[in-house]
Amino acid sequence: MSTFWNPVLHTLTPYVPGEQPKLSNLVKLNTNENPFGPSPKVLAALQETIGATLRLYPDPNASQLKETLAAYYHVAPGEVFVGNGSDEVLALAFLALLKHEAPLLFPDITYSFYPVYCKLYGIDFVRIPLGEQMDIRPEGYRQPCGGIIFPNPNAPTGIGLASAAIETLLRDHPQQVVLVDEAYIDFGGESVIPLVRRYPNLLVVQTLSKSRSLAGLRVGFAIGQPHLIEALERVKNSFNSYPLDRLAQAGAVAAFEDEEYFQQTRHAIIDSREQLAQALTALGFAVLPSQANFLFARHPRHDAGQLAAALRARSIIVRHFDLPRIDQYLRISIGSTEECAALVQALGEIVGAGPQG
């Protein structure tokens, strides 16, 4: 009975994750999962971890993982925070660092979890419109605020922001945290982790779900100067002292120890993305320039919702957002070579049949 609810719950519209259909022979291109499996070293590490130690609590500090991440990104272990997926890291950051009297700023077209967190925690926010080319315009953020957050590359557009522009935001707001959500950075973007040593107001969040093929393990992390990391640790240890289990920690460490596999698979996805963009363009789609593992595309003569429905009828799932400014776009994850080929063939049949909108 909702009469027992916290009053805040009546005002919440929860985040809706991408659909996970339980259908056979499905071409699933709706949740930006990696078409390649994890590194063989990850699978070996998980197998080795399974056993008697699972009866014991994991390291609450995830020290080995923090040391691995610190070495990889050339920072100190005290500048690394880890959590149960980047969504949990973001949730803790909203509470620890982004909740202030002045409003939080983020793009009007962006990761839809941001306004959900704001409403959950009672944070005022202002949406800053993207430019006509669907790009983040730093000049729009030159206003009083309690903090700034945005994905880079942005989601769902896939368009990246250069580090020089992010530095402008950091300099414009020296007393506010600027959180850069780099969930898709490994597919062609420019990480701003190297800027952490110069900017005490910068927090960078990443995930192992996309480029490391570990969406099922739920591992995310943040990198920032120690005072920001301490704030996250305080909230985490007041909420859940053991967010990462033994398997997640072992798998995450192993993923960063196989650089050759990481580079091979991420470059394969980048190559597939460019090939798919060319194929969609040849079919008449307008495709935004992407630095992510997905494409954001629209067809000038076909309604996006009807395209998505027609693809679903062919057992191909893509993401359609029925939202202002982007209701005519489809977000298409980069799948395997076979999945991308099936998508192109199906779209060729659909758009060749005449306008649907």
N, C-alpha and C positions, 0 to 999 in steps of 0.2 A: 504494500500500500504506500503510495507516494506521500501520504500524510506524515510518514516517519522520515522523509528525506531532509537533508540539509537544504534550506531554501535556495542556495546557489544552484543546486542541481536542476531546478525548474527552469533556469535560464540557459542551461548548457545545450549546445548542439554538438555532440561528440564528433571527433574526427572519424571519417569513414575510410578505412584502408582499402587498397585495391582488392578486387574480388579474387578469391582463391577457389575457383570451381573444381568440383570433384568429378570431372568428366574424362573419359578416355579419348585418346587421339586428338587432344586439344593443342592448338598452337597458342601458347600463352604469352602475350606480348603486352601485358597491362601493368606489371608491377616492378619493372626495371631490375629483375633478377638476372644474374650473370648466366649466360648460356653454357659456360664451362664449369666443370666441377671444381672443388677446392684442390689445392696443391696435394700431390701424393704425400708430401711430408706432413701435411695437416692430418690426413687420414691415418698415417702411421702414429702420429702423436696422440690422436684420440684413442686408438686401439691400445696403446701402451698405458694410457691413463685409466682405462676401464679396469676395474679390479677392486681390491680390498680398500684402496684409498677413498673410494666413493662414500664410505661410511663416515669419513671425516669431513669437517667443514673446510671449505677452500680458504686460501690466504685472503683475508678481508682487504688487504692493501694491494693485492695483485702485483707484488713487488717485481717479480720476474718480467711480467708483461710491461710494466712501466719502464723498467730498465731497457727492455728491447725497443720500445717505442722511442725512448729518449735517445738511444744510440742511433736509431734509424733517422731521426729527424734532427739530430745534433742539438738537443736541448738537455737540460738536467732532469733527472727523475722527478724532482720536486715541482717540475713544470708540466707534469702529465697527470691527467685524471682519467679514469676508466669507468665505464658504466654498462648497463644492460641494454646495449644498442644505443645509437646516437639519440633516439627519441627520449630515453631516460636522461641522458646527459643534458639535452636541451631542456627537459622539464625541470631539472635541478637548477640549471642556469637561469631560467625564468624567475624562479623563486629566490635564488641567492643573489643575482646580479642585475636583473632587469626589472624588478618591481620597485618603482619609485613614484613620487607624486606627479612628475611630468610624464607625458605619454611616451610609450615605446613606438618607434618608427619601423615600418617594414613595407615592402612593395605591395601594391594592390593585387598583383598577380604573383603568387608565390606559394610556398609550402603551406597547405591549409591547416596544419597543426598549430601554427603560430597564433591565430586568433582564438583557437580552442584553449591553449595554455593561458592566454590573457584573461579569458572569461573565467576559467577555473580559479585563477589566482587573484582576480580582481585588479588586473592591470589595464589602465587606459592605453589605448593605442590609436595611431593614425596611419592610414594606408597612403603610401606615396605612389602616385601613378607612374607606371612604366612609360617610356617614351613611345613615339609612334612606331619605332622599329622593335618594340617589345624589350627594350634594354633598360637597365637601371641607370637613372640619371642622378649622379651625386649631388648636383645643385639643388635637387628637390628636398634634400635632407638638411639643408642649412636653416634650421629652425630649432627652438628650444625643445629638448626631449630628455627622457630618462634613460635612453639607450637606443641602439640600432641593431637590428638583426636582418640578415638576408642570406639566401643560399648563393653560393658561387661555385659552379654555374647555377643560375637560377632554375628553379623548378616551378612549373612544368615547361618553361620555354627552352631550357638548355643553353641559354646565352650567358657567356662569362663576362666578368668585369676584371679589367686589368689591375694589377697590384698598385699601380700609381694612383688610380682612382680611389682605391680603398685607403691608401695613405692619406688622400685628401680628406676622407671622412674621419680618419683617426685624428688628424690635426685639427679639423673643425670642431671636434667634440672631445677634447682632452680629459674632461671630467666625467664622461659617460663611457660605458662599455660598448664596444662594437663587436658583435658576435658574427663571425663569418662561418656559415654552415657549409662545409666542403664535402658533402656526401658524394658528389660526382667528380671531384677534382682530378682524379687520376685518368680521366678519359680525355684530357686535352687542356684543362684549365691551368692556371698559374697559382699555386698555393702561396698563401701569405704567412705560413709558419715561420719563414726566415725573418719576418718583421716583428715577431714576438719580443725579441731581445730589445728592440728600440721603442716599443709602444706598450706601456703598462696597462692600457685600456683595451688591448686586443685579446680576444679569446677565439680560438679556431677549433671547430668541432668536425670530426670525421667519423666514418663508419667502416666496418669490415664487411658490410652486407653486399656492397656493389662490386668494387674492383677486386676484392679478396674472396668472393664467392662464398661468404659465410653468413648469409641472411638467416639461416636456421640456427646459428649459434648465438646471435644477438650480442655483438660486441661493438661498443663505440668508445670514443675517447675525445678529450679536449686537451689543448695545449695553450698555455698562457703563463704569465709570470706568477710566482708563488702565491702572491696575495689573492689572485683570482682562483687559483687551485684550492687554496685553503677554504675559501668561501664554499666551493662545491663540496669539499670533503665534510665540512660542518653539516651541511644539509643532508648529504648522503648518510652520514653516521647518526643522524637523528631520525632517519627513515628506514634504511636497510643497509646494515653493515656488511652484508655478503651478496652484493649484486651479481657478481660473476662466479659461476660454478667452476669446478676443476676442469671440466671438458672445454669450456669456453676459453679459459686462460691458456690451457695447453695448445688448443687449436690456433688461437690468435698469435701466440709466440711463434709457432711453426710457420704460419702464413708469412711472417716477416723474415723468416730465415730462408725462404725460397724466392729470391729476387728474380732468378731466371724465369721461373714459371709465371710470376706476376707480370713481368715485362712482356712475355710472349702472349699471354692471354689478353692483356689490356690493349696491346697494339692490334691484335686480331679483331677486337671489338671496334676499335677506331676505324680500321679498314672496312669492316662490314657496315659501319654507320655511313661512311662516305659512299659506299656502293649503293646502299639502300636509298640514301638521299638523291643520288643521281637517277635511280630507277623511279622513285616517286615523282621527281621533277619531270621525267619523260612522260609520265601519265597525266601531267597537268597540275600536280600539286604545287603549292607554294610551301617551301620547307624552310623553317628558321635555321640559321647557322648554329649547330649544336656542339658543345664541348662536353656532353654527357653521354650516357649509354642509352639514349633514347632520342627520338626526333619528334618535333612538334610541327604538324603539317595540316594544311587545309586545302580543300579543292574548291575553286571559285564557282563551280556549277553543281556541286553536290553537297547536300546537307550533312554535316558531320554526324549527327545523331543517327540518321538513316544509314550512313556508311558503316557506323559501328554495328548497327543491327544487322545489316547485310553480311558483314564479316562474321558476326556471331552465328548466323545461320549456316555458315561454312566452317564452324568450329574454330574460329580465330578470334581471340579476345584482345582488344586494345582499350585504352582508357579515353573516355569522353567526359569532359567537365561541362556540365550545363550551367555555366556561370557567365556573367557579363564580360564582354570583350573576347572571351576564348571559347564561346559555345560552338564555334565553327571549326575548331581545331581537334585533331586527334593526337594523343601522345602515344607513340609507338616505341616499345622497348626493342633494343637490338637483340634479336634471338640468334639461334644457330643459322648457318648458311641455308639449311633446308627450311627452317621456319621463315626466314626472310624471303626465300624464293616462293614459298606457299602464299605468303602475304601479297607479294607483288602480282602473282598470277591471279589471285582472287580479286584484288583491286582492279586489275586490268579488265576482268570480266564485268565487274560492277560498274566502273565508270564508262566502260564501252557500251553499256546498255542504255545510256542516255541520262539526262539530269534527273535528280531525285529531290530537288528542293527548289 
